[in-house]
């Protein structure tokens, strides 16, 4: 399938015919400027499909695309997109784009919890997207961000409330 070829992982996904990458293959990809440029283009293509624009290639900063409302309807309607997004997030981590992961997860947390535009993505954002973040500190920051915006806060199960209250 399309995303498993564009965003290969070191694990089996939903497409069992897609061969998982080896650690050596990932290192070879990272050394090739051309492969990495293609990877970023593929990422931008998928973002565009979801109604998101990569504002800054250096930082990974994102914003809604002009056609976001129409694309978000698609995201809300078809839950298979959530599996693809999880795959993309994991692949970003494999390829050394952890900072891109953080921006994409925060984007979805903002849209689901703050702006409430993607109600059908909220569960995946909290259960899966959040936990693809490799950097522990950044993951904690995002869990805290989610907790701050989750309603009702007493039902938040993605982190210990006592620690979240004291988080700085």
Secondary structure, DSSP 8 states (H G I E B T S, - for coil): -HHHHHS--SS--S-TTS----HHHHHHHHH-HHHHHHHHHHHHHHHHHHTEEE--TTT--EEE-TTHHHHHHHHHH-THHHHHHHHHHHHHHHTT-HHHHHHHHHHHHIIIIIS---TTTHHHHHHTGGGG---HHHHHHHHHHHHHH-SSGGG--SS-HHHHHH--
